[in-house]
């Protein structure tokens, strides 16, 4: 597995991954700003199934699967805004999921802290900052110009990970080119300045 080189440029991150493929990744801590940036997205609230059960292929119709079998529907944590969420269980570790179709944006409402790792065909292409805030209603989101098909979400300070809601998606046809040009245009302006 190869690891990327990361260059931080004023809120936008240029990632150079395997095969020198490039992606511009922007991080968000504000849900409204992320929603404006992405437009359409799918949300999983984890309230759709009874608490305590392992999350595996229940969301296959949305193109997402949780192959490890150690993440559970959870309503025990009083900090979930809607009363339901997803938590990793012993042996703990990150929440891990894969997509049938490559995605370009991902976000989570979470409790505690999270780091979001993006993979493309098994290669790590990006690792976020540690989104770390106390209490409820925390948000961390990424928008990438390079698609990913696998994600892990970990908490660097706690073995147990708590996600309230998960959001993901891809742009409408034709919008990706405009998004990529906008990201590269802002990168070019920063280099000249």
PyMOL commands that place a pseudoatom at each C-alpha (Angstrom):
pseudoatom trace, name=CA, resn=UNK, resi=1, chain=A, elem=C, hetatm=0, pos=[0.000, 0.000, 0.000]
pseudoatom trace, name=CA, resn=UNK, resi=2, chain=A, elem=C, hetatm=0, pos=[1.429, 3.409, -0.920]
pseudoatom trace, name=CA, resn=UNK, resi=3, chain=A, elem=C, hetatm=0, pos=[0.921, 6.521, 1.169]
pseudoatom trace, name=CA, resn=UNK, resi=4, chain=A, elem=C, hetatm=0, pos=[0.196, 9.974, -0.238]
pseudoatom trace, name=CA, resn=UNK, resi=5, chain=A, elem=C, hetatm=0, pos=[2.179, 13.168, 0.069]
pseudoatom trace, name=CA, resn=UNK, resi=6, chain=A, elem=C, hetatm=0, pos=[0.002, 15.964, 1.450]
pseudoatom trace, name=CA, resn=UNK, resi=7, chain=A, elem=C, hetatm=0, pos=[0.334, 19.707, 0.810]
pseudoatom trace, name=CA, resn=UNK, resi=8, chain=A, elem=C, hetatm=0, pos=[-1.894, 22.096, 2.777]
pseudoatom trace, name=CA, resn=UNK, resi=9, chain=A, elem=C, hetatm=0, pos=[-2.946, 25.231, 0.908]
pseudoatom trace, name=CA, resn=UNK, resi=10, chain=A, elem=C, hetatm=0, pos=[-5.327, 27.552, 2.773]
pseudoatom trace, name=CA, resn=UNK, resi=11, chain=A, elem=C, hetatm=0, pos=[-8.180, 25.178, 3.658]
pseudoatom trace, name=CA, resn=UNK, resi=12, chain=A, elem=C, hetatm=0, pos=[-7.734, 23.071, 0.523]
pseudoatom trace, name=CA, resn=UNK, resi=13, chain=A, elem=C, hetatm=0, pos=[-5.516, 20.029, 0.561]
pseudoatom trace, name=CA, resn=UNK, resi=14, chain=A, elem=C, hetatm=0, pos=[-3.669, 18.764, -2.490]
pseudoatom trace, name=CA, resn=UNK, resi=15, chain=A, elem=C, hetatm=0, pos=[-3.074, 15.041, -2.224]
pseudoatom trace, name=CA, resn=UNK, resi=16, chain=A, elem=C, hetatm=0, pos=[-0.636, 13.238, -4.463]
pseudoatom trace, name=CA, resn=UNK, resi=17, chain=A, elem=C, hetatm=0, pos=[-1.344, 9.508, -4.300]
pseudoatom trace, name=CA, resn=UNK, resi=18, chain=A, elem=C, hetatm=0, pos=[-0.188, 6.351, -6.007]
pseudoatom trace, name=CA, resn=UNK, resi=19, chain=A, elem=C, hetatm=0, pos=[0.658, 6.782, -9.670]
pseudoatom trace, name=CA, resn=UNK, resi=20, chain=A, elem=C, hetatm=0, pos=[0.890, 10.550, -9.068]
pseudoatom trace, name=CA, resn=UNK, resi=21, chain=A, elem=C, hetatm=0, pos=[-2.900, 10.859, -9.428]
pseudoatom trace, name=CA, resn=UNK, resi=22, chain=A, elem=C, hetatm=0, pos=[-4.017, 14.103, -7.845]
pseudoatom trace, name=CA, resn=UNK, resi=23, chain=A, elem=C, hetatm=0, pos=[-7.050, 15.042, -5.841]
pseudoatom trace, name=CA, resn=UNK, resi=24, chain=A, elem=C, hetatm=0, pos=[-8.114, 18.230, -4.187]
pseudoatom trace, name=CA, resn=UNK, resi=25, chain=A, elem=C, hetatm=0, pos=[-9.807, 17.517, -0.852]
pseudoatom trace, name=CA, resn=UNK, resi=26, chain=A, elem=C, hetatm=0, pos=[-11.626, 20.185, 1.131]
pseudoatom trace, name=CA, resn=UNK, resi=27, chain=A, elem=C, hetatm=0, pos=[-12.541, 19.604, 4.784]
pseudoatom trace, name=CA, resn=UNK, resi=28, chain=A, elem=C, hetatm=0, pos=[-15.653, 20.999, 6.457]
pseudoatom trace, name=CA, resn=UNK, resi=29, chain=A, elem=C, hetatm=0, pos=[-16.630, 21.332, 10.111]
pseudoatom trace, name=CA, resn=UNK, resi=30, chain=A, elem=C, hetatm=0, pos=[-19.902, 23.079, 9.262]
pseudoatom trace, name=CA, resn=UNK, resi=31, chain=A, elem=C, hetatm=0, pos=[-22.795, 21.002, 7.935]
pseudoatom trace, name=CA, resn=UNK, resi=32, chain=A, elem=C, hetatm=0, pos=[-24.462, 23.873, 6.065]
pseudoatom trace, name=CA, resn=UNK, resi=33, chain=A, elem=C, hetatm=0, pos=[-21.272, 24.791, 4.159]
pseudoatom trace, name=CA, resn=UNK, resi=34, chain=A, elem=C, hetatm=0, pos=[-20.714, 21.142, 3.217]
pseudoatom trace, name=CA, resn=UNK, resi=35, chain=A, elem=C, hetatm=0, pos=[-24.317, 20.820, 1.991]
pseudoatom trace, name=CA, resn=UNK, resi=36, chain=A, elem=C, hetatm=0, pos=[-23.941, 23.945, -0.172]
pseudoatom trace, name=CA, resn=UNK, resi=37, chain=A, elem=C, hetatm=0, pos=[-20.710, 22.553, -1.650]
pseudoatom trace, name=CA, resn=UNK, resi=38, chain=A, elem=C, hetatm=0, pos=[-22.137, 19.132, -2.538]
pseudoatom trace, name=CA, resn=UNK, resi=39, chain=A, elem=C, hetatm=0, pos=[-25.792, 19.732, -3.381]
pseudoatom trace, name=CA, resn=UNK, resi=40, chain=A, elem=C, hetatm=0, pos=[-27.229, 16.204, -3.497]
pseudoatom trace, name=CA, resn=UNK, resi=41, chain=A, elem=C, hetatm=0, pos=[-26.326, 13.533, -0.967]
pseudoatom trace, name=CA, resn=UNK, resi=42, chain=A, elem=C, hetatm=0, pos=[-27.702, 10.425, 0.723]
pseudoatom trace, name=CA, resn=UNK, resi=43, chain=A, elem=C, hetatm=0, pos=[-28.121, 10.238, 4.507]
pseudoatom trace, name=CA, resn=UNK, resi=44, chain=A, elem=C, hetatm=0, pos=[-28.228, 7.161, 6.723]
pseudoatom trace, name=CA, resn=UNK, resi=45, chain=A, elem=C, hetatm=0, pos=[-29.602, 7.870, 10.211]
pseudoatom trace, name=CA, resn=UNK, resi=46, chain=A, elem=C, hetatm=0, pos=[-29.177, 4.304, 11.551]
pseudoatom trace, name=CA, resn=UNK, resi=47, chain=A, elem=C, hetatm=0, pos=[-32.712, 4.562, 12.968]
pseudoatom trace, name=CA, resn=UNK, resi=48, chain=A, elem=C, hetatm=0, pos=[-34.058, 2.211, 10.300]
pseudoatom trace, name=CA, resn=UNK, resi=49, chain=A, elem=C, hetatm=0, pos=[-33.273, -1.052, 12.138]
pseudoatom trace, name=CA, resn=UNK, resi=50, chain=A, elem=C, hetatm=0, pos=[-33.533, -2.310, 15.756]
pseudoatom trace, name=CA, resn=UNK, resi=51, chain=A, elem=C, hetatm=0, pos=[-30.751, -1.401, 18.167]
pseudoatom trace, name=CA, resn=UNK, resi=52, chain=A, elem=C, hetatm=0, pos=[-28.048, -3.905, 18.983]
pseudoatom trace, name=CA, resn=UNK, resi=53, chain=A, elem=C, hetatm=0, pos=[-27.884, -5.622, 15.602]
pseudoatom trace, name=CA, resn=UNK, resi=54, chain=A, elem=C, hetatm=0, pos=[-24.696, -5.727, 13.568]
pseudoatom trace, name=CA, resn=UNK, resi=55, chain=A, elem=C, hetatm=0, pos=[-24.620, -3.454, 10.529]
pseudoatom trace, name=CA, resn=UNK, resi=56, chain=A, elem=C, hetatm=0, pos=[-23.547, -5.439, 7.468]
pseudoatom trace, name=CA, resn=UNK, resi=57, chain=A, elem=C, hetatm=0, pos=[-25.538, -5.304, 4.222]
pseudoatom trace, name=CA, resn=UNK, resi=58, chain=A, elem=C, hetatm=0, pos=[-28.739, -3.575, 5.419]
pseudoatom trace, name=CA, resn=UNK, resi=59, chain=A, elem=C, hetatm=0, pos=[-27.921, -0.540, 3.244]
pseudoatom trace, name=CA, resn=UNK, resi=60, chain=A, elem=C, hetatm=0, pos=[-26.889, -2.486, 0.140]
pseudoatom trace, name=CA, resn=UNK, resi=61, chain=A, elem=C, hetatm=0, pos=[-29.763, -0.876, -1.789]
pseudoatom trace, name=CA, resn=UNK, resi=62, chain=A, elem=C, hetatm=0, pos=[-27.957, 2.454, -1.234]
pseudoatom trace, name=CA, resn=UNK, resi=63, chain=A, elem=C, hetatm=0, pos=[-24.700, 0.969, -2.533]
pseudoatom trace, name=CA, resn=UNK, resi=64, chain=A, elem=C, hetatm=0, pos=[-22.911, 0.759, 0.835]
pseudoatom trace, name=CA, resn=UNK, resi=65, chain=A, elem=C, hetatm=0, pos=[-21.872, -2.269, 2.918]
pseudoatom trace, name=CA, resn=UNK, resi=66, chain=A, elem=C, hetatm=0, pos=[-20.164, -2.721, 6.304]
pseudoatom trace, name=CA, resn=UNK, resi=67, chain=A, elem=C, hetatm=0, pos=[-18.102, -5.911, 5.789]
pseudoatom trace, name=CA, resn=UNK, resi=68, chain=A, elem=C, hetatm=0, pos=[-16.447, -6.281, 9.223]
pseudoatom trace, name=CA, resn=UNK, resi=69, chain=A, elem=C, hetatm=0, pos=[-19.598, -7.103, 11.221]
pseudoatom trace, name=CA, resn=UNK, resi=70, chain=A, elem=C, hetatm=0, pos=[-18.377, -5.270, 14.350]
pseudoatom trace, name=CA, resn=UNK, resi=71, chain=A, elem=C, hetatm=0, pos=[-20.383, -2.036, 13.985]
pseudoatom trace, name=CA, resn=UNK, resi=72, chain=A, elem=C, hetatm=0, pos=[-23.798, -1.933, 15.642]
pseudoatom trace, name=CA, resn=UNK, resi=73, chain=A, elem=C, hetatm=0, pos=[-27.050, -0.017, 15.579]
pseudoatom trace, name=CA, resn=UNK, resi=74, chain=A, elem=C, hetatm=0, pos=[-26.935, 1.963, 18.798]
pseudoatom trace, name=CA, resn=UNK, resi=75, chain=A, elem=C, hetatm=0, pos=[-29.469, 3.912, 20.855]
pseudoatom trace, name=CA, resn=UNK, resi=76, chain=A, elem=C, hetatm=0, pos=[-27.688, 3.649, 24.197]
pseudoatom trace, name=CA, resn=UNK, resi=77, chain=A, elem=C, hetatm=0, pos=[-25.706, 6.884, 23.842]
pseudoatom trace, name=CA, resn=UNK, resi=78, chain=A, elem=C, hetatm=0, pos=[-27.838, 9.815, 25.035]
pseudoatom trace, name=CA, resn=UNK, resi=79, chain=A, elem=C, hetatm=0, pos=[-25.847, 12.173, 22.806]
pseudoatom trace, name=CA, resn=UNK, resi=80, chain=A, elem=C, hetatm=0, pos=[-27.369, 11.022, 19.500]
pseudoatom trace, name=CA, resn=UNK, resi=81, chain=A, elem=C, hetatm=0, pos=[-29.462, 13.935, 18.230]
pseudoatom trace, name=CA, resn=UNK, resi=82, chain=A, elem=C, hetatm=0, pos=[-32.212, 11.652, 16.891]
pseudoatom trace, name=CA, resn=UNK, resi=83, chain=A, elem=C, hetatm=0, pos=[-31.714, 8.929, 19.507]
pseudoatom trace, name=CA, resn=UNK, resi=84, chain=A, elem=C, hetatm=0, pos=[-30.006, 6.512, 17.091]
pseudoatom trace, name=CA, resn=UNK, resi=85, chain=A, elem=C, hetatm=0, pos=[-26.539, 6.012, 15.671]
pseudoatom trace, name=CA, resn=UNK, resi=86, chain=A, elem=C, hetatm=0, pos=[-23.778, 3.595, 14.771]
pseudoatom trace, name=CA, resn=UNK, resi=87, chain=A, elem=C, hetatm=0, pos=[-21.015, 2.489, 17.127]
pseudoatom trace, name=CA, resn=UNK, resi=88, chain=A, elem=C, hetatm=0, pos=[-18.022, 0.215, 16.850]
pseudoatom trace, name=CA, resn=UNK, resi=89, chain=A, elem=C, hetatm=0, pos=[-18.002, -2.592, 19.396]
pseudoatom trace, name=CA, resn=UNK, resi=90, chain=A, elem=C, hetatm=0, pos=[-15.324, -4.920, 20.836]
pseudoatom trace, name=CA, resn=UNK, resi=91, chain=A, elem=C, hetatm=0, pos=[-12.765, -5.479, 19.520]
pseudoatom trace, name=CA, resn=UNK, resi=92, chain=A, elem=C, hetatm=0, pos=[-13.484, -1.834, 18.691]
pseudoatom trace, name=CA, resn=UNK, resi=93, chain=A, elem=C, hetatm=0, pos=[-11.427, -0.124, 16.041]
pseudoatom trace, name=CA, resn=UNK, resi=94, chain=A, elem=C, hetatm=0, pos=[-12.585, 1.973, 13.133]
pseudoatom trace, name=CA, resn=UNK, resi=95, chain=A, elem=C, hetatm=0, pos=[-15.950, 1.838, 11.444]
pseudoatom trace, name=CA, resn=UNK, resi=96, chain=A, elem=C, hetatm=0, pos=[-15.279, 0.446, 7.977]
pseudoatom trace, name=CA, resn=UNK, resi=97, chain=A, elem=C, hetatm=0, pos=[-17.514, 0.528, 4.914]
pseudoatom trace, name=CA, resn=UNK, resi=98, chain=A, elem=C, hetatm=0, pos=[-17.265, 0.058, 1.163]
pseudoatom trace, name=CA, resn=UNK, resi=99, chain=A, elem=C, hetatm=0, pos=[-19.243, 1.519, -1.720]
pseudoatom trace, name=CA, resn=UNK, resi=100, chain=A, elem=C, hetatm=0, pos=[-20.453, -0.300, -4.833]
pseudoatom trace, name=CA, resn=UNK, resi=101, chain=A, elem=C, hetatm=0, pos=[-19.929, 2.905, -6.854]
pseudoatom trace, name=CA, resn=UNK, resi=102, chain=A, elem=C, hetatm=0, pos=[-17.066, 5.360, -6.219]
pseudoatom trace, name=CA, resn=UNK, resi=103, chain=A, elem=C, hetatm=0, pos=[-18.057, 8.454, -4.233]
pseudoatom trace, name=CA, resn=UNK, resi=104, chain=A, elem=C, hetatm=0, pos=[-16.720, 12.019, -4.063]
pseudoatom trace, name=CA, resn=UNK, resi=105, chain=A, elem=C, hetatm=0, pos=[-18.035, 13.308, -0.762]
pseudoatom trace, name=CA, resn=UNK, resi=106, chain=A, elem=C, hetatm=0, pos=[-18.507, 11.925, 2.707]
pseudoatom trace, name=CA, resn=UNK, resi=107, chain=A, elem=C, hetatm=0, pos=[-19.546, 13.427, 6.030]
pseudoatom trace, name=CA, resn=UNK, resi=108, chain=A, elem=C, hetatm=0, pos=[-20.634, 12.312, 9.474]
pseudoatom trace, name=CA, resn=UNK, resi=109, chain=A, elem=C, hetatm=0, pos=[-22.388, 13.803, 12.459]
pseudoatom trace, name=CA, resn=UNK, resi=110, chain=A, elem=C, hetatm=0, pos=[-20.456, 12.323, 15.351]
pseudoatom trace, name=CA, resn=UNK, resi=111, chain=A, elem=C, hetatm=0, pos=[-19.839, 12.203, 19.095]
pseudoatom trace, name=CA, resn=UNK, resi=112, chain=A, elem=C, hetatm=0, pos=[-16.316, 12.692, 20.432]
pseudoatom trace, name=CA, resn=UNK, resi=113, chain=A, elem=C, hetatm=0, pos=[-13.833, 12.776, 17.579]
pseudoatom trace, name=CA, resn=UNK, resi=114, chain=A, elem=C, hetatm=0, pos=[-13.216, 11.177, 14.187]
pseudoatom trace, name=CA, resn=UNK, resi=115, chain=A, elem=C, hetatm=0, pos=[-10.589, 10.872, 11.487]
pseudoatom trace, name=CA, resn=UNK, resi=116, chain=A, elem=C, hetatm=0, pos=[-11.898, 9.966, 8.017]
pseudoatom trace, name=CA, resn=UNK, resi=117, chain=A, elem=C, hetatm=0, pos=[-9.645, 7.853, 5.768]
pseudoatom trace, name=CA, resn=UNK, resi=118, chain=A, elem=C, hetatm=0, pos=[-10.444, 7.521, 2.053]
pseudoatom trace, name=CA, resn=UNK, resi=119, chain=A, elem=C, hetatm=0, pos=[-9.287, 4.603, -0.079]
pseudoatom trace, name=CA, resn=UNK, resi=120, chain=A, elem=C, hetatm=0, pos=[-9.386, 3.960, -3.802]
pseudoatom trace, name=CA, resn=UNK, resi=121, chain=A, elem=C, hetatm=0, pos=[-8.941, 0.349, -4.912]
pseudoatom trace, name=CA, resn=UNK, resi=122, chain=A, elem=C, hetatm=0, pos=[-7.182, -0.457, -1.629]
pseudoatom trace, name=CA, resn=UNK, resi=123, chain=A, elem=C, hetatm=0, pos=[-4.786, 2.524, -1.640]
pseudoatom trace, name=CA, resn=UNK, resi=124, chain=A, elem=C, hetatm=0, pos=[-5.073, 5.214, 1.024]
pseudoatom trace, name=CA, resn=UNK, resi=125, chain=A, elem=C, hetatm=0, pos=[-5.627, 8.459, -0.881]
pseudoatom trace, name=CA, resn=UNK, resi=126, chain=A, elem=C, hetatm=0, pos=[-6.450, 10.798, 2.003]
pseudoatom trace, name=CA, resn=UNK, resi=127, chain=A, elem=C, hetatm=0, pos=[-6.552, 10.978, 5.796]
pseudoatom trace, name=CA, resn=UNK, resi=128, chain=A, elem=C, hetatm=0, pos=[-8.418, 13.902, 7.353]
pseudoatom trace, name=CA, resn=UNK, resi=129, chain=A, elem=C, hetatm=0, pos=[-7.503, 16.001, 10.313]
pseudoatom trace, name=CA, resn=UNK, resi=130, chain=A, elem=C, hetatm=0, pos=[-8.802, 14.659, 13.587]
pseudoatom trace, name=CA, resn=UNK, resi=131, chain=A, elem=C, hetatm=0, pos=[-12.208, 16.314, 13.823]
pseudoatom trace, name=CA, resn=UNK, resi=132, chain=A, elem=C, hetatm=0, pos=[-12.276, 16.628, 17.611]
pseudoatom trace, name=CA, resn=UNK, resi=133, chain=A, elem=C, hetatm=0, pos=[-15.019, 18.411, 19.509]
pseudoatom trace, name=CA, resn=UNK, resi=134, chain=A, elem=C, hetatm=0, pos=[-16.675, 17.550, 22.808]
pseudoatom trace, name=CA, resn=UNK, resi=135, chain=A, elem=C, hetatm=0, pos=[-20.388, 16.861, 23.140]
pseudoatom trace, name=CA, resn=UNK, resi=136, chain=A, elem=C, hetatm=0, pos=[-23.083, 16.324, 20.538]
pseudoatom trace, name=CA, resn=UNK, resi=137, chain=A, elem=C, hetatm=0, pos=[-23.848, 17.779, 17.152]
pseudoatom trace, name=CA, resn=UNK, resi=138, chain=A, elem=C, hetatm=0, pos=[-20.293, 17.560, 15.792]
pseudoatom trace, name=CA, resn=UNK, resi=139, chain=A, elem=C, hetatm=0, pos=[-19.760, 17.468, 12.025]
pseudoatom trace, name=CA, resn=UNK, resi=140, chain=A, elem=C, hetatm=0, pos=[-16.856, 16.460, 9.796]
pseudoatom trace, name=CA, resn=UNK, resi=141, chain=A, elem=C, hetatm=0, pos=[-17.054, 16.341, 6.029]
pseudoatom trace, name=CA, resn=UNK, resi=142, chain=A, elem=C, hetatm=0, pos=[-14.813, 15.902, 3.004]
pseudoatom trace, name=CA, resn=UNK, resi=143, chain=A, elem=C, hetatm=0, pos=[-15.229, 16.779, -0.662]
pseudoatom trace, name=CA, resn=UNK, resi=144, chain=A, elem=C, hetatm=0, pos=[-12.711, 15.231, -3.049]
pseudoatom trace, name=CA, resn=UNK, resi=145, chain=A, elem=C, hetatm=0, pos=[-12.057, 15.539, -6.764]
pseudoatom trace, name=CA, resn=UNK, resi=146, chain=A, elem=C, hetatm=0, pos=[-10.700, 11.975, -6.772]
pseudoatom trace, name=CA, resn=UNK, resi=147, chain=A, elem=C, hetatm=0, pos=[-13.246, 9.230, -6.177]
pseudoatom trace, name=CA, resn=UNK, resi=148, chain=A, elem=C, hetatm=0, pos=[-12.992, 6.714, -3.339]
pseudoatom trace, name=CA, resn=UNK, resi=149, chain=A, elem=C, hetatm=0, pos=[-14.687, 3.353, -2.827]
pseudoatom trace, name=CA, resn=UNK, resi=150, chain=A, elem=C, hetatm=0, pos=[-13.791, 2.529, 0.775]
pseudoatom trace, name=CA, resn=UNK, resi=151, chain=A, elem=C, hetatm=0, pos=[-13.764, 4.525, 4.022]
pseudoatom trace, name=CA, resn=UNK, resi=152, chain=A, elem=C, hetatm=0, pos=[-12.661, 4.013, 7.601]
pseudoatom trace, name=CA, resn=UNK, resi=153, chain=A, elem=C, hetatm=0, pos=[-13.705, 6.328, 10.414]
pseudoatom trace, name=CA, resn=UNK, resi=154, chain=A, elem=C, hetatm=0, pos=[-11.654, 6.156, 13.594]
pseudoatom trace, name=CA, resn=UNK, resi=155, chain=A, elem=C, hetatm=0, pos=[-11.372, 8.127, 16.824]
pseudoatom trace, name=CA, resn=UNK, resi=156, chain=A, elem=C, hetatm=0, pos=[-7.714, 8.728, 17.666]
pseudoatom trace, name=CA, resn=UNK, resi=157, chain=A, elem=C, hetatm=0, pos=[-8.488, 9.259, 21.369]
pseudoatom trace, name=CA, resn=UNK, resi=158, chain=A, elem=C, hetatm=0, pos=[-10.996, 6.452, 21.928]
pseudoatom trace, name=CA, resn=UNK, resi=159, chain=A, elem=C, hetatm=0, pos=[-11.199, 2.864, 20.688]
pseudoatom trace, name=CA, resn=UNK, resi=160, chain=A, elem=C, hetatm=0, pos=[-14.976, 3.175, 20.330]
pseudoatom trace, name=CA, resn=UNK, resi=161, chain=A, elem=C, hetatm=0, pos=[-16.367, 5.288, 17.463]
pseudoatom trace, name=CA, resn=UNK, resi=162, chain=A, elem=C, hetatm=0, pos=[-19.827, 6.913, 17.518]
pseudoatom trace, name=CA, resn=UNK, resi=163, chain=A, elem=C, hetatm=0, pos=[-21.546, 8.202, 14.367]
pseudoatom trace, name=CA, resn=UNK, resi=164, chain=A, elem=C, hetatm=0, pos=[-24.956, 9.836, 14.581]
pseudoatom trace, name=CA, resn=UNK, resi=165, chain=A, elem=C, hetatm=0, pos=[-25.673, 10.164, 10.827]
pseudoatom trace, name=CA, resn=UNK, resi=166, chain=A, elem=C, hetatm=0, pos=[-23.615, 9.357, 7.722]
pseudoatom trace, name=CA, resn=UNK, resi=167, chain=A, elem=C, hetatm=0, pos=[-23.847, 11.401, 4.481]
pseudoatom trace, name=CA, resn=UNK, resi=168, chain=A, elem=C, hetatm=0, pos=[-22.305, 10.539, 1.093]
pseudoatom trace, name=CA, resn=UNK, resi=169, chain=A, elem=C, hetatm=0, pos=[-22.711, 11.047, -2.622]
pseudoatom trace, name=CA, resn=UNK, resi=170, chain=A, elem=C, hetatm=0, pos=[-21.548, 11.932, -6.081]
pseudoatom trace, name=CA, resn=UNK, resi=171, chain=A, elem=C, hetatm=0, pos=[-22.437, 14.936, -8.250]
pseudoatom trace, name=CA, resn=UNK, resi=172, chain=A, elem=C, hetatm=0, pos=[-25.081, 15.003, -10.916]
pseudoatom trace, name=CA, resn=UNK, resi=173, chain=A, elem=C, hetatm=0, pos=[-23.721, 14.159, -14.400]
pseudoatom trace, name=CA, resn=UNK, resi=174, chain=A, elem=C, hetatm=0, pos=[-21.665, 17.041, -15.778]
pseudoatom trace, name=CA, resn=UNK, resi=175, chain=A, elem=C, hetatm=0, pos=[-21.180, 18.726, -12.408]
pseudoatom trace, name=CA, resn=UNK, resi=176, chain=A, elem=C, hetatm=0, pos=[-17.925, 16.901, -11.600]
pseudoatom trace, name=CA, resn=UNK, resi=177, chain=A, elem=C, hetatm=0, pos=[-15.992, 18.713, -14.317]
pseudoatom trace, name=CA, resn=UNK, resi=178, chain=A, elem=C, hetatm=0, pos=[-17.137, 22.076, -12.999]
pseudoatom trace, name=CA, resn=UNK, resi=179, chain=A, elem=C, hetatm=0, pos=[-16.249, 21.091, -9.429]
pseudoatom trace, name=CA, resn=UNK, resi=180, chain=A, elem=C, hetatm=0, pos=[-12.765, 19.917, -10.465]
pseudoatom trace, name=CA, resn=UNK, resi=181, chain=A, elem=C, hetatm=0, pos=[-12.123, 23.092, -12.441]
pseudoatom trace, name=CA, resn=UNK, resi=182, chain=A, elem=C, hetatm=0, pos=[-13.231, 25.240, -9.510]
pseudoatom trace, name=CA, resn=UNK, resi=183, chain=A, elem=C, hetatm=0, pos=[-10.882, 23.377, -7.149]
pseudoatom trace, name=CA, resn=UNK, resi=184, chain=A, elem=C, hetatm=0, pos=[-7.933, 23.579, -9.506]
pseudoatom trace, name=CA, resn=UNK, resi=185, chain=A, elem=C, hetatm=0, pos=[-8.685, 27.226, -10.279]
pseudoatom trace, name=CA, resn=UNK, resi=186, chain=A, elem=C, hetatm=0, pos=[-8.535, 28.169, -6.606]
pseudoatom trace, name=CA, resn=UNK, resi=187, chain=A, elem=C, hetatm=0, pos=[-5.303, 26.185, -6.272]
pseudoatom trace, name=CA, resn=UNK, resi=188, chain=A, elem=C, hetatm=0, pos=[-3.779, 28.077, -9.183]
pseudoatom trace, name=CA, resn=UNK, resi=189, chain=A, elem=C, hetatm=0, pos=[-4.764, 31.437, -7.684]
pseudoatom trace, name=CA, resn=UNK, resi=190, chain=A, elem=C, hetatm=0, pos=[-3.128, 30.496, -4.375]
pseudoatom trace, name=CA, resn=UNK, resi=191, chain=A, elem=C, hetatm=0, pos=[0.137, 29.526, -6.077]
pseudoatom trace, name=CA, resn=UNK, resi=192, chain=A, elem=C, hetatm=0, pos=[0.363, 32.829, -7.969]
pseudoatom trace, name=CA, resn=UNK, resi=193, chain=A, elem=C, hetatm=0, pos=[-0.472, 34.946, -4.862]
for i in range(1, 193): cmd.bond("trace and resi %d" % i, "trace and resi %d" % (i + 1))
show_as sticks, trace
zoom trace
